[in-house]
Amino acid sequence: MKNRLFIFVFIFIMGAVNVTATDAVFDYYAYRGKDKIFEQKINSRKAYRNPVLAGFYPDPSICRKGDTYYLVNSTFSYYPGIPLFTSKDMVSWVQTGNVLDRPSQLMLDKQAIRDGIYAPAISYNERNDTFYLVTTLINGFGNFVVKTKDPAKGWSDPILLPEIGGIDPSLFFDDDGKAYIVNCSAPDGKAEYDGHSAIWIHEYDLTTDRILGKGKVLVNKGSNPSKKPVWIEGPHLYKRDGQYLLMCAEGGTETNHSEVIFHADKVMGPYIPSSKNPILTQRDLPEDRENKITCTGHADIITDHRGQTWAVFLGCRPYNTDKFNTGRETFMLPVKWEDAVPVILPQSEAVPVVVQKKGGGKQNFTGNLLWRDEFDAPVIGLEWLMIRTPQSSWYSIGQGKLSIRPVEQNISEKPNPAFLGRRQQHAAFEVETSLVFTPDNERQLAGIACFQNEKYHIVFGLTLQNNKPILKVISTNDGVSTVNGTVELPVANNGHSIKLRIEGNGATYSFYASYQKDKWIPVAENVNAEILSTQIAGGFTGTVIGLYATGNQ
């Protein structure tokens, strides 16, 4: 039976596409994880795995209404924007939508992949029974709010916040009914060093959805200003036992990343840094530790309906010491309160890959999962991503097939190419698909693309060369393309089904094809995949692997 796990409606105003002779037609897409870190067997009713969302799911934010939890992540210049997950136990997460799922909410025309949507923060206000999400569109209209009474029915168009600069806004609802937005921006005055930032607060009117008055700086520089800390950001404001808690990321989103906390008796401060800072970091651990997790920070905390506090935060799982193609992932840990301080992880302790928790369930986005889409649903599944907001109709789904038209845009350019991708969630993995494609010129190509950004990607596809069908692997490193391998196909096979497979193993990917009785032949083996790591490609995203067709290779 074909897998129907992800057949939720992808609200996407695109329309049907009539299949033409030059369309690339895909029969299925299969992804399998093979990481050693996930080989340990666990009792899912008593424990869960970290990360809880493996792969490119950064900057997590969480809220609760009753016994249902809601979690969101950054998506930068992928569309639709901001996946929305729900759970009853904070372990068995299910994607139930995307917050920004129509062009009126999110236009990403000509945005670089590293731009777009940064650090969404989700919250629920009991007083007016409304969910709010506040975030930043980099190189767009800046900070904005969307809201809804029911996340299952969609979110409003953006409500702009022109009075708030910078990034990482987050809403806080006080006991007296007032609301505030905290965010990261430039200091009040000239920056004293590179990375000097500040945390601001603005009062927010829930009736008019507008900022009231002028903002105020709550934290300048960071938790220890004498040491010139960098990038105090990602703020969240909480209240516990009458005291205000301001939690922030600090140190930058690489290996010096950390989480720190400040206390105040009044919402406007002054805020005093805790002596227990940092309340989360991995920068003080040995490099040769087992199951290494790095870059931890950008946390959010939630108290469950049983009174236990939990933290979600981003982290990375590197291979070859410091490389990772999977991007920044979502982890979760129980919080211990020590002298009114929420300690996520004591200093010098490693993030555990298995955590004890009663009452959990099946984890759908971690472990060595098998994910297969047979394209038998009437709409594309929620996990699929496009590069920027679609500007034209270039795909269709029906009768168990996904058809993609080879448009003129390619993945090195900044319009919307014909690409539907899924996050790479493991260092070791397999991807497989079946393709029928008859190119009618040498500029057309269809197959699989491993995309990190416009200048760093690997394409494995079918095209023409000297008027003969050929399979080709092309890697692009800092904008320079190299052919890693080719295999010429029999002319008689042109137009018949060809299976394509990628086998990833950390720093290398190998590419195989089958067109004769499941006999697999290598097209290019051990291709350098470190070019897809954040350390080389830069930016803040992970690798997205998917189905691709272009008329302008």
N, C-alpha and C positions, 0 to 999 in steps of 0.2 A: 504494500500500500504506500502511496506517495505521502511524504511527510507534509503535514498541514500545521506544523507548530507555529509558524509565523505568517499567518494569512490575514493579520489585522489590516484594516484599511489604511492605505498610504494616501492621505488626502493630498492630492497632487494634480493641479489643474493642467493637464497636458493633453489628454484626449487620446484616442486610438490612432494607431498608425497602420496603414495598409502595407502589408509585406510586399516587397519588390524582389526582383531576381538578384539584386546585388546586396540584399540585407544579409547580415550574419545571423544565423539561427542557432541558438544554444538549447540543448535538450535538458541539461541539468547543471548544477554547480554543487560540488561537494568539497567540504573542508574538514580536515581531521587534525587534531592537536596531538603531539607526541613528546611533550616535555617530561623529563625525568622527575621534576619537582612535583608532578601530579600523579606519579605512579603509586605512591603510598595509599593504601586503602583506608577509608575512614567510615565510621558510622554516621551517616548524614543526620540522624536524629539527635546525635550528641555532640557533633563537631562540624565545622565548616572549613573550607579552604580559602586562603588568601593567595592572590587577590580575589575579591568577590565578583569583580568585573574585570576579566583579563583582556589585555589589548588596549587600544587607544580610547580610553574612557577617563580623561583627566578632569581635575578641578571639581570633585564631587560636592554636591550640596544636597541636604536631606531635610525633610519635614514630615510631620505626622498629623493625620486627622483620625481621631479614634484609634482603632487598631490597624490602620492602613498607613504604610510608609511610602513616601514618594522621593525619588532620587533623580538628579539630572547631572549632565556633564557638558563640558565645552565641546564645540564642533568646528570652530574656526571657519574656514571657507567651504565646508562641506554642506550639502543640502540633502534632506531637510535638516533644520538646526535643532540641537538640544534634544537628545533622546530622553524620554520620560519612562522611568521604571517604577513599578509598584510591587509591594511585598507585604505579607502579613507577619513575616518573621525576620526580615532584614537579611535573609540568606537566600531564599529561593526567589530571586528577582525575575520579573517578567516585563519586557518592554511593551507598554500599552499605548504608546503614541510617540509623536515628536512635537515639541512645543511650537516651533516655528515651521509650519508645514505648508505654507502657501506663499507665493511671491509677494503679496501685499505686506507680509510680515518680515520678509528677509530677501533683500536684493544684494547679490554678491558679484555684480558685474565687474570684471577685471580685477577682482581682489586676488592677491597672492594667497596661497593656502595658509600661510602663517598668520594672515589677518583674519577678519571676520568676527565670529562670536567668541568672546572671552568670558570665562568664569561666571556662569549663571548661578544665581542664588535663589532657591525656592523657599517659600514660607507660607504658612496658613494662619489666617487671622480668625479666631473663634468669634469675635464680636460681630463681624459681618459675614461670616461663613464664606470667605473668599480666599482663593489661592492667588498668590502674587509671585511673579518671577521677574527679577531685575538683573540686567546684564549689560554688556558693552558690545557695540558693533564697531570694531576698529576700522579706521579709514572709511567710516560711513557716518551715520548720524549720532554716534557716541552712545551715551547711556540712555536706557529706556526701561519701561515697565510693561509687562503684559499680565493680564489677570483673567480669572475664570471662577465661576461657581462650581464647575464640574470639569476636571481635566479630561474626562472621557469625551466631552462635547467640544473640545477645542478651546483656544485662547484668543484673547482680543488682539487687534492690531496694536502696534507699538505706541505707547504713550511716552513721548520724548521728555528727557530731563536735561535741557540745555544749561541749567544752572550748575550741573555737576560735571566736572572734568575728570580726567584720569580714567581709571579702570576699577574693576572688582567691586561694584556696589552690592550692598546687602541690606535688606529691610529688617527692622526690629519693631515689634509691637509692645509697648509698655503697658503696665497694669492700669494706668489711668486712661487708656484709649488712644494716647498719642502714638505716632509712628515716626521712625527715624531711619535715614539711610546713612550707613557708614561706607566709605570708599577710600581707595588709594589714589593719591594725586601728588603733584609737585608740592614742595614745602611752601609755606607762606613767606616768600622772600627768595633770595638766590640760593640755589643748591650749593652746598659746600664741597661735595665730592660726587663722583660718578656712583649712582645707586642710592643717593640721598632722596628718600621719599617720605611721605607723611600720610597719616590716617585722619580723614576729615569726617565730620558729622553734619547732617542737614535734617531739619524737621520736615516731615512729609505729611501733607493733608490728605487723608484717606477719602474725604468727600469730593474734593476737586482733582485729586491725583496731581497735585502741584507742590513744589518746594516752597516752604515758608521761610522768609528771612534769609540771612547769610549763613554760610557754613562756618564751622570752627574746627581748628586742628586739635585732635585728641592726643596723637602721638607724633612726635617729630624724630626722625632718624630711626628709632627702634628701641629695643628693650634695654640696651646699654649704649647710650649715645657717645660715651667717651671712646668706644672702640670703633666708631664710624660704621655701624651695621648697614648692610645694603638691602634694598628692596623690601621694606616693610609693606605688606600688601595682603590681599585676600582676607579682609576683616569680617568678623561676625560678632554681633553683640548679643549677649544673653543676660538673664537676670535670675539669680538664685538666692533665696533667703534674704531678699531685700538688697542684695549687692549686685552691681553691674560688672559683668565680665566681658572684656574685649579680647578676642582671640584672633591672632594674625599669623600669617606666614612671614618668614624672614630668611635672608641669606641667599635669595635667588633660587630658581627652580631646578638647579643641578645638584651636585653631591653635597653642597653646603646648606641645602634646604632644611628648614626647621619650622616648628610651630611654637609660638610664645603667647603668654597671656598677661593681661593687665587687669587691675581691680579699681573700682571707684564706688563711692557712696551715692553719687548723683550721675544721671545719664550724661551730663555735659562735662563730667570730670571734676577734679583732675584724676587721671588714670596712672596707677602705680604699677610698675612691672613686678612680677612675682619673682621671689628668690629661687623658685624651682625651675625657672626657664633654662633651657628649652623643655617643653613638655612632650616634644616628639622630635627626634632627629636620628639619623644613622651615620652622621659624619664622623663620629668618634669611635667607630668600630673598625677592626682589622680588615684589610682588603681581601685576605684569603679565607674569609669565613664561608661556611657552607650555605647554600641557598641565599646568596647575597641579594638584598633588596636595598636600593639606594634612593636618593632624591626625595625622601618622604617629607610631606608638608601639605599646605593648602587644605586644612582640615575643616570639618563642620561636625558639630555634636548634636545628639538628640537623646532625650530620655524616653525610653519605651513605656508602654502602658503598664508595665510591672514595676517601674521605678528605676531600672538600670540604665545608666548613661553609656552611650556608644559614640565612637568617632569614626567617620569615614574620611579618608585622605588619599592623596595620590602617592604613588611610588613607582619605581622602575625595577625590572629584573634583567640585569645586564648579562651578556655573554662576553667572552674574551676580555675580562676585567671591567670594561666600561661601556661597551657598545650595546645598544638595544634598538631593534627594529619595531618592537611592539608598542613603543610610546609610553606614555604615563598612564598607569592603571589605577583602578579604585580598590583600596584595601579597607578593612574594617577591624577595629579592636574595641574591647570593653574599656571604659574609662574608670579610673580609680580616683576618688576625691580625697585629697590629702590637704588638710588645713584650708578648705574652701578652694583648692586648686584642682582643676580637672587634668590629671596626669594621664596622657594617652599611652605613653611607654616610658618607663624609667630610663634615664640616660645609661648608655653602654649596653642596653639590651637590644637584641635583634628582633625585627618584626617576624613573628612566627608564621609559618606557612600553613599550619593547622591550628585552629583555635577551638577550645571547648565551648559549646553552647547548646543547651537543651532546646528541643522543640523546633529544630530547623527542618529543611526539606531539600529537595533536589536543587542543585545549583546549575542554572541554565547557561551561565556565561563564564564558566571557569572549569578547570579540570581538563583532561584530555578528551574533549567533547568531539562528537561527530555532528556536523551541521550540513544538511543536504536540502537543496531547493529543487524540486522537480517542475516548478513553474506551472503547477496545476491549479493555483488559486486565481481568482479573477483580477487581482491587483498584485503589485509587487510587494514583498514583505517589508516590515518596518526596519529591519537591520541594514537594508541596502542604502548606500550613499552615492550621491552624485557630486561631481566637482563643480561647485558654484550652482547658482539658481538656473534651472533650465530656461532657455530662451526659445526653444522650438521643440517640436515633437519628433523624437528620433528612436523611440522604442515602442514595442507592443508585446502583450502577453496573452496567450490563448492556446488551447488545445495542447497543453503541456510543453509549450515552446516559448522562449524569449527571443524576440527578433530585434536586432539593433541595426539601424541604418548608418553606414559609414559617412558621417558628416565631414565637412571640410576642416573642422577644428581638431587639433591633436592635443595630447596632454602636456606638451611643452608650452602651449599658448594659454592665455588667460580668459578666453570665453568659456563656454560650457561644452566640453567634449562629450562624445557619446561613450560614457563610462558608468557602469554600475558596479560598485565595489563593496567589499566586506572587510572589516578590520582583521589584520593579522593578529592573532591572540597568543601565539606560541613562537618560541625560537625554533623549535623543530615541528614541522607540519607538512601536510600534503594538501594540494589543491588540484581538483580535476574537473574537467568539463568535456562536453562533446559538441563539436562545431560543424556546421555545414555552411560553406562560404565559397562563392565563385567570384573572385575579384576580376574586374574587367579592365584594370590598368594597374601599373606598378605603384601608383600613389595610394591605392587602397590596401588596407591591412585589417585583419580581425583576429582576436584571440584573447589572451589574458595579459593584463598590465599589473605590475607591482609598483604602486605609486606612493612616493614620499612627498615630493613637491615638483614644481615645474622643471627644475634642473637636475633632479635625482630620481630616476625611475628605471625599471626594466620591463621591456615589452617582449612577449612571446606570441607570435602570430603567423597567420597564413597570408601570403601576398604573391605577387608575380615578379619574376626576374627573368629578363630575356624572353618574355611571353610564356614562361613555364611556371607552374605553381611551386612555391617554395615555402618551407617553414623557416622562420628566422628568429633568433634571440638578439635583442639590441639593448645594451645598457647605456644609460646616459648619466654621466658623472660631471657635475658642475657645468651642464649644458653641452658637453662634448659626447657625441654618440659613438659607440663602438659595436660592431657586429661580433657577437661571441660565438655564434655557430649557425650553420644552415644545413638543411636537408632538402634535397629536391624530391618532389613527389611525382609519381607516375601521372602522366597527363590523363590517363583513363580514370584516375581516382579523383580528379578535379570535380567538385560538386557533391562528393560523397562525404559521409560522416568521418570526422577525424577526432580522436580523443587527445586532449592535451593534459599534461600533468606537470606540476611543479613540486619538487621535494626540497623543503627548506631545512637547513641544518646550521642555525646560528649565522655564521659569517659567510656561508655559501648557499646558493640555490642551484639546483640542477633541473633541467628541462627535458621532458620526454614526450614522444608522440606515438600514437598507435593508430594504424589504418588497415591492418591486416590481421584478423583473428586475435586481437588483444596482444599481439607481439609489440612490446615497447622498444623503441629505438631512441638513443640519446641524440638530442639536438645540440645541447651545450651543457656540460657538467661542471660543477664547482665554480660557478660564476661568482665573482666578488659581490656579495650582498651587503658588505659593510657600508657601501655608499648610500644605503637606505637607513642607516642608523642616524639618530638625532645628532650624535657627536660629529658626524661628517656632513650630513645634509642640513643641519641646523633646524630652527623652528621649534614648534611645540607639538607636532602631530606624530602619530605612528604610521606605519605602512598600511595602506589599504590595497587589497588585492581583488581584482574583479574583471568583469567582461567588458571588452573594448572593441570599438570599430572606428576607423578613420578613413577619410578619403584624401588625407594629406599627411601621409607618414613621413 
